[in-house]
Amino acid sequence: MNEAVPEAAGAAAGTAPPRPSLRRTPLHDAHVALGAKLVEFGGWEMPVAYPAGTVAEHRACRTAAVAFDVSHLGTVRVGGAHAFDLLQRTLTNDLGRVAPGRAQYTHLLDEDGSVTDDIIVWWVDEARFDVMPNASNTDRVRAAVGGEDTTATRAVVAVQGPSARELLAGVSPRAAAVGRFRVAPFEWEGVPCLAAGTGYTGEDGVECAVPAEAAQGFWEAVLAAGVAPAGLGARDTLRLEAGLPLHGHELGPGITPLQAGLGWVVGWDKGPFRGRDALERERAAGPRRHLRGLVADGRQPAREGATVTAGGSEIGAVTSGNFSPMLERGIALALIDAGAPVTVGDRVAAVVRGRELAVTVSRTRFWPPEQEER
């Protein structure tokens, strides 16, 4: 879950100050000190890459561990005796499947069944839910679920990669031990914090919510433990390789969970929720399009908006595309018409700048390759 990273690199660290409307995370000064390239992103000034570059950061996450500042993502705290019922009526997934101390991926739908936002809910304790929307949707989600916007009170550091827990244990053994999609409190230098076994890279990892006043010290401790910093550019290429949807691309106006292959996010047995009637109609009729992967023969990817064709006929459009640092090929996700006579392994074309780029239809998860699934 995340909005798109702009392709333009933006301003380098240390250049002119941002426009007054841009927000900064509690880790802004640390990013500047590390030489990060900063960009405008979802109303925030965020690091898109550090001097090592996006490809190196991406590969470090796949082979070791990196840390992302994801403090721009919202936190809407919903509490009280009726919080559970309110979220059940508003969001798609069924909180009855989990319990306090767990995290859950879910959607907020529009009345037409399309995805207004995709969200992680941290069920902290019996009376507290931290609802975590995409940055640009925080106000919209708060209007739907109520609660208090606590985004400005904390930073969120995502430590991701096969070595993430081992290295994080040198900073906080308790944070490093949190289970996958579980939520647990921990203390760092006497400061109460919260950890969740969640992330957006396709790798194991932990996201740590740390009070704003302690955030820079925690970030520095994580890097000192041997974790490399990584920017939002790598976070986007990592999620694409893992086949994870991006709001505004694979999810958004006109795109439903069923079209995106995320029917498992819908709690069909739990009762009414916002957008359910429209989604029921689509389920009965069958989605008109499906999300598919596309792999190019070479390094050039098909980019967002490219038309997908088969036998000279238009069958869909690319929603996200980029270079895969692990496959060293261009990869993309595309919404393909349900009636199109194509399946995994078929050759189709994506129209890029007026010419056809040959691509192969694939599963949506590109990494790891099927024979190397971990």
FIPA-194006 format. One record per residue (C-alpha): x, y, z. Coordinates in steps of 0.5 Angstrom, whole numbers, padded with zeros to 4 digits. Example, Ala and Ser with C-alpha at 12.3 -4.5 7.8 and 13.67 -1.06 7.14 Angstrom:
2
+-------+-------+-------+
!    c1 !    c2 !    c3 !
+-------+-------+-------+
!  0025 ! -0009 !  0016 !
!  0027 ! -0002 !  0014 !
+-------+-------+-------+
This chain:
374
+-------+-------+-------+
!    c1 !    c2 !    c3 !
+-------+-------+-------+
!  0000 !  0000 !  0000 !
!  0003 !  0007 ! -0002 !
!  0002 !  0012 ! -0007 !
!  0006 !  0012 ! -0013 !
!  0013 !  0015 ! -0013 !
!  0014 !  0021 ! -0019 !
!  0019 !  0019 ! -0024 !
!  0022 !  0026 ! -0024 !
!  0028 !  0025 ! -0019 !
!  0026 !  0032 ! -0016 !
!  0031 !  0037 ! -0012 !
!  0037 !  0034 ! -0009 !
!  0038 !  0035 ! -0001 !
!  0041 !  0042 !  0001 !
!  0038 !  0045 ! -0005 !
!  0032 !  0051 ! -0004 !
!  0027 !  0049 !  0002 !
!  0021 !  0046 !  0000 !
!  0014 !  0050 ! -0001 !
!  0011 !  0051 !  0005 !
!  0005 !  0046 !  0004 !
!  0010 !  0040 !  0004 !
!  0010 !  0036 !  0010 !
!  0017 !  0033 !  0013 !
!  0018 !  0027 !  0017 !
!  0021 !  0027 !  0024 !
!  0027 !  0024 !  0020 !
!  0028 !  0030 !  0015 !
!  0035 !  0032 !  0018 !
!  0038 !  0025 !  0018 !
!  0036 !  0024 !  0010 !
!  0039 !  0031 !  0009 !
!  0045 !  0029 !  0013 !
!  0046 !  0022 !  0009 !
!  0046 !  0026 !  0002 !
!  0039 !  0023 !  0000 !
!  0035 !  0026 ! -0006 !
!  0029 !  0029 ! -0004 !
!  0022 !  0029 ! -0008 !
!  0015 !  0032 ! -0007 !
!  0011 !  0026 ! -0005 !
!  0004 !  0025 ! -0003 !
!  0004 !  0032 !  0000 !
!  0011 !  0031 !  0004 !
!  0018 !  0032 !  0002 !
!  0021 !  0025 !  0002 !
!  0028 !  0021 !  0000 !
!  0027 !  0018 ! -0006 !
!  0034 !  0015 ! -0006 !
!  0041 !  0016 ! -0003 !
!  0048 !  0016 ! -0006 !
!  0048 !  0009 ! -0007 !
!  0042 !  0009 ! -0012 !
!  0036 !  0006 ! -0013 !
!  0038 ! -0001 ! -0016 !
!  0043 ! -0002 ! -0010 !
!  0038 !  0000 ! -0005 !
!  0033 ! -0005 ! -0008 !
!  0039 ! -0011 ! -0008 !
!  0041 ! -0010 ! -0001 !
!  0033 ! -0011 !  0001 !
!  0033 ! -0017 ! -0003 !
!  0040 ! -0020 !  0000 !
!  0041 ! -0017 !  0007 !
!  0037 ! -0011 !  0010 !
!  0035 ! -0004 !  0009 !
!  0031 !  0002 !  0013 !
!  0025 !  0006 !  0010 !
!  0022 !  0012 !  0013 !
!  0015 !  0011 !  0011 !
!  0013 !  0016 !  0016 !
!  0009 !  0020 !  0011 !
!  0003 !  0014 !  0011 !
! -0002 !  0016 !  0016 !
! -0004 !  0014 !  0023 !
! -0012 !  0014 !  0025 !
! -0013 !  0012 !  0032 !
! -0020 !  0009 !  0033 !
! -0022 !  0007 !  0040 !
! -0027 !  0006 !  0045 !
! -0033 !  0001 !  0046 !
! -0036 !  0001 !  0038 !
! -0029 !  0002 !  0035 !
! -0029 ! -0006 !  0032 !
! -0037 ! -0005 !  0030 !
! -0035 !  0001 !  0026 !
! -0029 ! -0002 !  0022 !
! -0033 ! -0008 !  0021 !
! -0038 ! -0004 !  0018 !
! -0034 !  0001 !  0014 !
! -0028 ! -0004 !  0011 !
! -0028 ! -0010 !  0007 !
! -0024 ! -0015 !  0011 !
! -0027 ! -0019 !  0017 !
! -0023 ! -0017 !  0024 !
! -0027 ! -0023 !  0027 !
! -0021 ! -0027 !  0023 !
! -0016 ! -0024 !  0027 !
! -0015 ! -0021 !  0035 !
! -0012 ! -0016 !  0039 !
! -0004 ! -0016 !  0037 !
! -0005 ! -0017 !  0030 !
! -0005 ! -0013 !  0024 !
! -0010 ! -0014 !  0018 !
! -0010 ! -0012 !  0010 !
! -0016 ! -0009 !  0008 !
! -0020 ! -0004 !  0003 !
! -0024 !  0002 !  0004 !
! -0029 !  0002 ! -0002 !
! -0033 !  0007 ! -0006 !
! -0040 !  0006 ! -0006 !
! -0039 !  0003 ! -0014 !
! -0034 ! -0002 ! -0011 !
! -0028 !  0001 ! -0013 !
! -0022 !  0002 ! -0008 !
! -0022 !  0009 ! -0005 !
! -0016 !  0006 ! -0001 !
! -0012 !  0000 !  0001 !
! -0010 !  0000 !  0009 !
! -0007 ! -0004 !  0014 !
! -0010 ! -0004 !  0021 !
! -0006 ! -0005 !  0027 !
! -0011 ! -0008 !  0032 !
! -0006 ! -0006 !  0038 !
! -0011 ! -0008 !  0044 !
! -0018 ! -0009 !  0046 !
! -0020 ! -0001 !  0045 !
! -0015 !  0001 !  0040 !
! -0014 !  0001 !  0033 !
! -0009 !  0004 !  0029 !
! -0012 !  0005 !  0022 !
! -0006 !  0006 !  0017 !
! -0008 !  0009 !  0010 !
! -0004 !  0012 !  0004 !
! -0001 !  0019 !  0006 !
! -0006 !  0023 !  0001 !
! -0012 !  0019 !  0003 !
! -0011 !  0020 !  0011 !
! -0017 !  0025 !  0011 !
! -0021 !  0021 !  0007 !
! -0020 !  0015 !  0011 !
! -0021 !  0019 !  0018 !
! -0028 !  0022 !  0015 !
! -0030 !  0015 !  0014 !
! -0028 !  0012 !  0020 !
! -0027 !  0017 !  0025 !
! -0022 !  0017 !  0030 !
! -0016 !  0022 !  0031 !
! -0010 !  0023 !  0026 !
! -0004 !  0022 !  0030 !
!  0001 !  0022 !  0024 !
!  0005 !  0028 !  0026 !
!  0006 !  0025 !  0033 !
!  0011 !  0019 !  0031 !
!  0016 !  0016 !  0025 !
!  0015 !  0010 !  0022 !
!  0021 !  0006 !  0020 !
!  0021 !  0000 !  0016 !
!  0027 ! -0005 !  0017 !
!  0026 ! -0010 !  0011 !
!  0030 ! -0016 !  0008 !
!  0032 ! -0023 !  0010 !
!  0037 ! -0020 !  0015 !
!  0032 ! -0015 !  0018 !
!  0030 ! -0019 !  0024 !
!  0038 ! -0021 !  0026 !
!  0040 ! -0014 !  0025 !
!  0034 ! -0010 !  0029 !
!  0035 ! -0015 !  0035 !
!  0042 ! -0011 !  0036 !
!  0037 ! -0005 !  0037 !
!  0031 ! -0008 !  0040 !
!  0030 ! -0016 !  0041 !
!  0023 ! -0015 !  0043 !
!  0021 ! -0011 !  0036 !
!  0025 ! -0016 !  0032 !
!  0021 ! -0022 !  0035 !
!  0014 ! -0019 !  0033 !
!  0011 ! -0025 !  0029 !
!  0009 ! -0024 !  0022 !
!  0002 ! -0019 !  0021 !
!  0003 ! -0019 !  0029 !
!  0003 ! -0012 !  0033 !
!  0007 ! -0012 !  0040 !
!  0009 ! -0006 !  0044 !
!  0017 ! -0005 !  0046 !
!  0021 !  0000 !  0049 !
!  0027 !  0004 !  0046 !
!  0032 !  0007 !  0051 !
!  0026 !  0008 !  0056 !
!  0021 !  0010 !  0050 !
!  0015 !  0007 !  0049 !
!  0014 !  0004 !  0041 !
!  0010 !  0000 !  0037 !
!  0012 ! -0006 !  0032 !
!  0009 ! -0010 !  0027 !
!  0011 ! -0015 !  0023 !
!  0009 ! -0012 !  0016 !
!  0012 ! -0009 !  0010 !
!  0011 ! -0007 !  0003 !
!  0017 ! -0011 ! -0001 !
!  0016 ! -0018 ! -0001 !
!  0021 ! -0019 !  0004 !
!  0021 ! -0021 !  0012 !
!  0021 ! -0015 !  0016 !
!  0018 ! -0010 !  0022 !
!  0015 ! -0003 !  0022 !
!  0017 !  0001 !  0028 !
!  0013 !  0006 !  0030 !
!  0017 !  0011 !  0034 !
!  0015 !  0018 !  0038 !
!  0017 !  0023 !  0034 !
!  0022 !  0026 !  0039 !
!  0026 !  0019 !  0039 !
!  0026 !  0018 !  0032 !
!  0032 !  0020 !  0029 !
!  0036 !  0017 !  0035 !
!  0032 !  0010 !  0033 !
!  0034 !  0011 !  0026 !
!  0041 !  0012 !  0027 !
!  0041 !  0006 !  0032 !
!  0038 !  0002 !  0026 !
!  0043 !  0004 !  0021 !
!  0049 !  0003 !  0026 !
!  0047 ! -0004 !  0027 !
!  0049 ! -0005 !  0019 !
!  0042 ! -0004 !  0016 !
!  0043 !  0001 !  0010 !
!  0038 !  0007 !  0008 !
!  0033 !  0006 !  0002 !
!  0029 !  0011 ! -0001 !
!  0022 !  0011 ! -0004 !
!  0024 !  0009 ! -0011 !
!  0027 !  0002 ! -0008 !
!  0021 !  0001 ! -0004 !
!  0017 !  0002 ! -0011 !
!  0021 ! -0003 ! -0015 !
!  0021 ! -0008 ! -0009 !
!  0013 ! -0008 ! -0009 !
!  0013 ! -0009 ! -0016 !
!  0017 ! -0015 ! -0017 !
!  0013 ! -0018 ! -0011 !
!  0007 ! -0016 ! -0015 !
!  0004 ! -0012 ! -0009 !
! -0002 ! -0007 ! -0011 !
!  0000 !  0001 ! -0011 !
! -0006 !  0005 ! -0010 !
! -0007 !  0010 ! -0016 !
! -0005 !  0004 ! -0021 !
! -0007 ! -0003 ! -0019 !
! -0012 !  0000 ! -0014 !
! -0017 !  0006 ! -0015 !
! -0023 !  0009 ! -0018 !
! -0026 !  0004 ! -0023 !
! -0022 ! -0001 ! -0020 !
! -0025 ! -0006 ! -0015 !
! -0021 ! -0012 ! -0011 !
! -0024 ! -0017 ! -0015 !
! -0021 ! -0014 ! -0021 !
! -0014 ! -0013 ! -0018 !
! -0014 ! -0021 ! -0016 !
! -0015 ! -0019 ! -0008 !
! -0022 ! -0022 ! -0007 !
! -0019 ! -0025 ! -0001 !
! -0019 ! -0018 !  0002 !
! -0027 ! -0018 !  0003 !
! -0030 ! -0021 !  0009 !
! -0036 ! -0024 !  0005 !
! -0039 ! -0027 !  0011 !
! -0039 ! -0022 !  0016 !
! -0045 ! -0017 !  0014 !
! -0046 ! -0011 !  0011 !
! -0040 ! -0006 !  0009 !
! -0039 !  0000 !  0005 !
! -0039 ! -0002 ! -0003 !
! -0041 ! -0009 ! -0001 !
! -0048 ! -0009 ! -0006 !
! -0044 ! -0006 ! -0012 !
! -0038 ! -0012 ! -0011 !
! -0044 ! -0017 ! -0010 !
! -0046 ! -0015 ! -0017 !
! -0039 ! -0016 ! -0020 !
! -0038 ! -0022 ! -0016 !
! -0044 ! -0025 ! -0019 !
! -0043 ! -0023 ! -0026 !
! -0035 ! -0024 ! -0026 !
! -0030 ! -0018 ! -0026 !
! -0029 ! -0015 ! -0033 !
! -0022 ! -0015 ! -0033 !
! -0016 ! -0018 ! -0029 !
! -0009 ! -0016 ! -0027 !
! -0004 ! -0020 ! -0030 !
!  0004 ! -0019 ! -0030 !
!  0008 ! -0018 ! -0036 !
!  0016 ! -0019 ! -0037 !
!  0020 ! -0016 ! -0043 !
!  0025 ! -0020 ! -0047 !
!  0030 ! -0014 ! -0045 !
!  0031 ! -0008 ! -0040 !
!  0026 ! -0004 ! -0043 !
!  0019 ! -0004 ! -0039 !
!  0012 ! -0002 ! -0041 !
!  0010 !  0004 ! -0037 !
!  0004 !  0006 ! -0034 !
! -0002 !  0007 ! -0039 !
!  0001 !  0003 ! -0045 !
! -0004 ! -0001 ! -0049 !
! -0003 ! -0008 ! -0049 !
! -0005 ! -0012 ! -0055 !
! -0006 ! -0019 ! -0058 !
! -0007 ! -0021 ! -0065 !
! -0007 ! -0013 ! -0067 !
! -0013 ! -0012 ! -0062 !
! -0013 ! -0008 ! -0056 !
! -0014 ! -0012 ! -0049 !
! -0012 ! -0008 ! -0044 !
! -0007 ! -0003 ! -0041 !
! -0001 ! -0003 ! -0036 !
! -0002 !  0000 ! -0029 !
!  0005 !  0000 ! -0027 !
!  0012 ! -0002 ! -0030 !
!  0019 ! -0001 ! -0029 !
!  0026 ! -0005 ! -0029 !
!  0027 ! -0011 ! -0025 !
!  0034 ! -0010 ! -0021 !
!  0033 ! -0018 ! -0020 !
!  0031 ! -0020 ! -0026 !
!  0035 ! -0015 ! -0030 !
!  0029 ! -0014 ! -0035 !
!  0023 ! -0010 ! -0036 !
!  0017 ! -0012 ! -0032 !
!  0010 ! -0009 ! -0031 !
!  0003 ! -0010 ! -0029 !
! -0003 ! -0009 ! -0033 !
! -0011 ! -0010 ! -0033 !
! -0013 ! -0015 ! -0038 !
! -0020 ! -0016 ! -0041 !
! -0023 ! -0022 ! -0038 !
! -0025 ! -0024 ! -0045 !
! -0018 ! -0024 ! -0048 !
! -0016 ! -0030 ! -0050 !
! -0009 ! -0030 ! -0047 !
! -0006 ! -0034 ! -0041 !
!  0001 ! -0034 ! -0037 !
!  0006 ! -0036 ! -0042 !
!  0003 ! -0032 ! -0048 !
!  0006 ! -0027 ! -0052 !
!  0003 ! -0020 ! -0053 !
!  0005 ! -0013 ! -0054 !
!  0005 ! -0007 ! -0050 !
!  0005 !  0000 ! -0055 !
!  0011 !  0004 ! -0052 !
!  0012 !  0011 ! -0055 !
!  0008 !  0009 ! -0062 !
!  0012 !  0002 ! -0062 !
!  0011 ! -0005 ! -0060 !
!  0015 ! -0008 ! -0054 !
!  0014 ! -0016 ! -0054 !
!  0012 ! -0018 ! -0047 !
!  0010 ! -0025 ! -0044 !
!  0004 ! -0026 ! -0040 !
!  0006 ! -0028 ! -0033 !
!  0004 ! -0029 ! -0026 !
!  0003 ! -0022 ! -0022 !
!  0009 ! -0024 ! -0017 !
!  0015 ! -0023 ! -0021 !
!  0020 ! -0025 ! -0015 !
!  0023 ! -0030 ! -0013 !
!  0022 ! -0034 ! -0019 !
!  0017 ! -0040 ! -0018 !
!  0022 ! -0045 ! -0018 !
!  0026 ! -0041 ! -0012 !
!  0020 ! -0039 ! -0008 !
!  0022 ! -0038 ! -0001 !
+-------+-------+-------+
